[in-house]
Amino acid sequence: MAFTRATGKHRAPSRLTRRSAHAAGIAALATTGVLGSLSSPALAADSEAAKVAETGLTQAVSLDTTLAEQIDAQAHAQQRQADAVAKAKAKAAAEAREKAAKAKAKAKAEAERKAEARAKEVREEKARAARAAERARLNAFHLPVAGSHVTTGYNTGGSLWSSGSHSGVDFQAASGSSVVAVGAGTVVEAGWGGAYGNNIVLRMADGTYTQYGHLSSIGVSVGQSVSSGQQIGLSGSTGNSTGPHLHFEARTTPDYGSDMDPVAYLRSHGLNV
């Protein structure tokens, strides 16, 4: 059975027909150049968009690189500053330690100097004290017989003395008692002295003279220096003597007849007679 299409009726073209027509239209447009002119703006737009997108990426990368470099530079600068600060602190600490060490060394040296100066002063004080003690010892006077006393006074009259009076004093002393120099001096006579028996005469440091008579023995020689309190002989009863004792005189010269009061002489030198 055959079907026919009604005359005058229009039907929508089929899909195939529409595709064919679209293709034909595109071909026609391409032939006339319309497609080229119409499609150019779109292609240009796509190219520009791509360019813009590409440029934006480049700028972003460039900005990221610059920022990183700035951050890196800032970090380096901060590190250099921190290193400089640390170095300065280390230097200051080292200088402080060195200064403290120098100050300590200086203080120690000063303390040692003061200690040495003080030790020197002490040594000098001791030396001065020793010299003073030695001078005092040398200048100090002693009794010619320790612990003795006067038995016959100065200027006592009697026939026992050729001059009619006693030119010195007698100290009680058993035979062989130690006889010492009453003060520092030099021996100017040591030997037999006639009526004085064995006798010694000393020139004293102050220029006066002392004489020791009736000795049993003599222990010094002429020209010898003696110190105060030094033993010079032993007591006895030689010469014009009635028994063991020590005859002691103080004189202005070494010779007989220049005598002075021996008790007053000894007292003037600090002795209690």
VEXDREN-2710 file (C-alpha; in Angstrom, 1 decimal):
% VEXDREN-2710
k/r/px/py/pz
1/MET/0.0/0.0/0.0
2/ALA/1.4/3.3/-1.0
3/PHE/1.3/6.5/1.1
4/THR/1.6/9.9/-0.3
5/ARG/2.5/13.2/1.3
6/ALA/-0.2/15.9/1.3
7/THR/0.4/18.7/-1.2
8/GLY/1.2/22.0/0.5
9/LYS/2.2/20.6/3.8
10/HIS/5.7/21.4/5.2
11/ARG/7.6/19.0/7.4
12/ALA/10.6/19.8/9.6
13/PRO/13.7/18.6/7.9
14/SER/15.3/15.5/9.2
15/ARG/18.3/15.5/11.4
16/LEU/20.4/14.3/8.6
17/THR/19.0/17.0/6.4
18/ARG/19.8/19.6/9.1
19/ARG/23.4/18.4/9.5
20/SER/23.9/18.4/5.8
21/ALA/22.6/21.9/5.5
22/HIS/24.8/23.1/8.4
23/ALA/27.8/21.6/6.8
24/ALA/26.9/23.2/3.4
25/GLY/26.4/26.5/5.1
26/ILE/29.7/26.3/6.8
27/ALA/31.3/25.4/3.5
28/ALA/29.6/28.3/1.8
29/LEU/30.7/30.7/4.5
30/ALA/34.2/29.4/4.2
31/THR/34.0/29.9/0.4
32/THR/32.8/33.5/0.7
33/GLY/35.3/34.2/3.4
34/VAL/32.7/35.1/5.9
35/LEU/33.7/32.3/8.2
36/GLY/37.2/33.6/8.2
37/SER/36.1/37.1/9.1
38/LEU/33.6/35.9/11.7
39/SER/35.9/33.3/13.3
40/SER/38.9/35.6/13.6
41/PRO/37.6/37.6/16.6
42/ALA/36.9/34.4/18.5
43/LEU/40.3/33.0/17.7
44/ALA/41.8/36.3/18.6
45/ALA/39.9/36.3/21.9
46/ASP/41.1/32.8/22.7
47/SER/44.7/33.8/21.9
48/GLU/44.5/36.9/24.1
49/ALA/43.0/34.9/26.9
50/ALA/45.7/32.4/26.6
51/LYS/48.3/35.2/26.5
52/VAL/46.7/36.9/29.6
53/ALA/46.7/33.6/31.4
54/GLU/50.3/33.0/30.5
55/THR/51.3/36.5/31.5
56/GLY/49.5/36.2/34.8
57/LEU/51.4/33.0/35.6
58/THR/54.7/34.5/34.7
59/GLN/53.9/37.6/36.9
60/ALA/52.9/35.3/39.8
61/VAL/56.1/33.3/39.4
62/SER/58.1/36.5/39.2
63/LEU/56.4/37.9/42.2
64/ASP/56.9/34.7/44.2
65/THR/60.6/34.6/43.2
66/THR/61.1/38.3/44.2
67/LEU/59.4/37.8/47.5
68/ALA/61.5/34.7/48.3
69/GLU/64.6/36.6/47.4
70/GLN/63.6/39.5/49.7
71/ILE/62.8/37.1/52.5
72/ASP/66.1/35.3/52.0
73/ALA/68.0/38.6/51.9
74/GLN/66.2/39.7/55.0
75/ALA/67.0/36.4/56.7
76/HIS/70.6/36.8/55.7
77/ALA/70.7/40.3/57.0
78/GLN/69.1/39.3/60.3
79/GLN/71.6/36.4/60.6
80/ARG/74.5/38.8/59.9
81/GLN/73.1/41.2/62.5
82/ALA/72.6/38.4/65.0
83/ASP/76.2/37.2/64.2
84/ALA/77.5/40.7/64.7
85/VAL/75.7/41.1/68.0
86/ALA/76.9/37.7/69.2
87/LYS/80.4/38.6/68.1
88/ALA/80.2/41.9/69.8
89/LYS/78.9/40.2/73.0
90/ALA/81.6/37.6/72.8
91/LYS/84.3/40.3/72.3
92/ALA/82.8/42.4/75.2
93/ALA/82.8/39.3/77.4
94/ALA/86.4/38.5/76.5
95/GLU/87.4/42.0/77.1
96/ALA/85.6/42.0/80.4
97/ARG/87.3/38.7/81.4
98/GLU/90.6/40.1/80.4
99/LYS/90.0/43.3/82.3
100/ALA/88.9/41.3/85.3
101/ALA/92.0/39.1/85.0
102/LYS/94.2/42.2/84.8
103/ALA/92.5/43.8/87.7
104/LYS/92.8/40.6/89.7
105/ALA/96.5/40.3/88.8
106/LYS/97.0/44.0/89.6
107/ALA/95.3/43.6/92.9
108/LYS/97.3/40.5/93.7
109/ALA/100.6/42.3/92.7
110/GLU/99.6/45.3/94.8
111/ALA/98.7/43.0/97.8
112/GLU/102.1/41.2/97.3
113/ARG/103.8/44.5/97.1
114/LYS/102.1/45.7/100.3
115/ALA/102.8/42.4/102.0
116/GLU/106.5/42.6/101.0
117/ALA/106.7/46.3/102.0
118/ARG/105.1/45.3/105.4
119/ALA/107.5/42.4/105.8
120/LYS/110.3/44.7/105.0
121/GLU/109.1/47.2/107.5
122/VAL/108.8/44.4/110.1
123/ARG/112.3/43.2/109.3
124/GLU/113.6/46.8/109.5
125/GLU/111.8/47.3/112.8
126/LYS/113.2/44.1/114.1
127/ALA/116.7/45.1/112.9
128/ARG/116.3/48.5/114.5
129/ALA/115.1/46.9/117.7
130/ALA/118.0/44.5/117.6
131/ARG/120.5/47.4/117.0
132/ALA/118.8/49.4/119.8
133/ALA/119.0/46.4/122.1
134/GLU/122.6/45.9/121.1
135/ARG/123.4/49.6/121.7
136/ALA/121.5/49.4/125.0
137/ARG/123.5/46.3/125.9
138/LEU/126.7/47.9/124.9
139/ASN/125.9/51.2/126.6
140/ALA/124.3/49.6/129.6
141/PHE/126.5/49.4/132.6
142/HIS/126.9/46.4/134.9
143/LEU/128.3/46.0/138.4
144/PRO/131.9/44.8/138.2
145/VAL/130.9/41.8/140.4
146/ALA/127.3/40.7/139.9
147/GLY/125.2/40.8/143.1
148/SER/128.0/42.4/145.1
149/HIS/128.0/45.5/147.3
150/VAL/130.5/48.1/148.4
151/THR/132.5/47.2/151.5
152/THR/134.9/50.2/151.6
153/GLY/133.7/53.6/150.3
154/TYR/135.4/56.2/148.2
155/ASN/137.9/58.6/150.0
156/THR/137.8/56.5/153.1
157/GLY/140.9/57.5/155.2
158/GLY/143.5/55.3/156.7
159/SER/147.1/54.1/156.7
160/LEU/146.4/51.3/154.3
161/TRP/146.7/53.8/151.4
162/SER/149.8/55.7/150.5
163/SER/147.8/58.8/149.7
164/GLY/146.0/58.6/153.1
165/SER/142.6/57.9/151.5
166/HIS/140.9/55.3/149.4
167/SER/141.0/56.3/145.7
168/GLY/138.2/53.9/144.7
169/VAL/135.7/51.5/146.3
170/ASP/136.0/47.8/147.3
171/PHE/133.4/45.3/146.2
172/GLN/132.9/42.2/148.2
173/ALA/134.1/39.2/146.1
174/ALA/135.3/35.8/147.0
175/SER/138.6/34.7/145.3
176/GLY/138.0/33.6/141.8
177/SER/134.7/35.5/141.3
178/SER/134.0/36.8/137.8
179/VAL/135.0/40.4/137.2
180/VAL/133.3/42.1/134.2
181/ALA/133.7/45.3/132.3
182/VAL/131.2/47.8/133.7
183/GLY/130.7/49.1/130.1
184/ALA/132.0/48.8/126.6
185/GLY/135.6/49.9/126.1
186/THR/139.1/49.1/125.1
187/VAL/141.9/47.6/127.3
188/VAL/144.7/50.1/127.8
189/GLU/146.5/48.3/130.6
190/ALA/146.5/44.6/131.6
191/GLY/149.2/43.3/134.0
192/TRP/151.0/44.0/137.3
193/GLY/150.1/47.4/138.8
194/GLY/152.3/47.6/142.0
195/ALA/150.0/48.1/145.0
196/TYR/147.0/47.2/142.9
197/GLY/148.5/43.8/142.1
198/ASN/147.2/42.3/138.9
199/ASN/145.0/45.1/137.4
200/ILE/143.2/46.1/134.2
201/VAL/142.4/49.6/133.0
202/LEU/139.8/50.2/130.3
203/ARG/139.1/53.3/128.2
204/MET/135.3/53.5/128.2
205/ALA/133.2/54.5/125.2
206/ASP/132.3/57.8/126.8
207/GLY/136.0/58.7/127.2
208/THR/136.3/57.9/130.9
209/TYR/138.4/55.1/132.4
210/THR/137.8/52.3/134.8
211/GLN/140.3/50.3/136.8
212/TYR/140.0/46.8/138.4
213/GLY/142.6/45.7/141.0
214/HIS/143.9/42.8/143.1
215/LEU/142.8/40.3/140.4
216/SER/143.9/36.6/140.8
217/SER/144.0/36.3/136.9
218/ILE/143.7/38.5/133.9
219/GLY/141.7/37.4/130.8
220/VAL/142.2/40.3/128.3
221/SER/145.2/42.0/126.6
222/VAL/146.0/45.6/125.7
223/GLY/144.2/46.8/122.6
224/GLN/141.4/44.4/123.0
225/SER/137.8/45.7/122.7
226/VAL/135.4/44.5/125.4
227/SER/131.6/44.7/125.6
228/SER/129.6/45.7/128.6
229/GLY/129.3/42.8/131.1
230/GLN/132.1/40.8/129.4
231/GLN/134.3/38.9/131.8
232/ILE/137.8/40.4/131.9
233/GLY/139.4/38.5/134.9
234/LEU/138.9/36.9/138.3
235/SER/138.9/38.5/141.7
236/GLY/141.7/37.8/144.2
237/SER/144.0/39.4/146.7
238/THR/147.2/40.3/144.8
239/GLY/149.2/43.5/145.6
240/ASN/148.5/45.6/148.7
241/SER/145.4/43.7/149.9
242/THR/144.2/42.3/153.2
243/GLY/142.0/39.7/151.6
244/PRO/140.0/38.8/148.5
245/HIS/138.0/41.6/147.1
246/LEU/137.8/43.8/144.0
247/HIS/139.2/47.3/144.0
248/PHE/137.3/49.5/141.5
249/GLU/138.1/53.0/140.4
250/ALA/136.6/55.5/137.9
251/ARG/139.1/58.0/136.4
252/THR/139.4/60.8/133.9
253/THR/142.7/59.5/132.6
254/PRO/144.3/56.1/132.7
255/ASP/146.7/57.1/135.4
256/TYR/146.6/57.0/139.2
257/GLY/145.5/60.3/140.8
258/SER/142.7/61.2/138.2
259/ASP/140.1/59.3/140.2
260/MET/136.5/60.4/140.7
261/ASP/133.7/59.0/142.8
262/PRO/133.0/55.5/141.4
263/VAL/129.6/55.1/143.1
264/ALA/128.4/58.4/141.6
265/TYR/129.9/57.3/138.2
266/LEU/128.1/54.0/138.2
267/ARG/124.8/55.6/139.3
268/SER/125.1/58.1/136.5
269/HIS/125.0/55.1/134.2
270/GLY/121.8/53.7/135.7
271/LEU/123.2/51.3/138.2
272/ASN/121.8/51.0/141.7
273/VAL/124.8/50.9/144.0
END
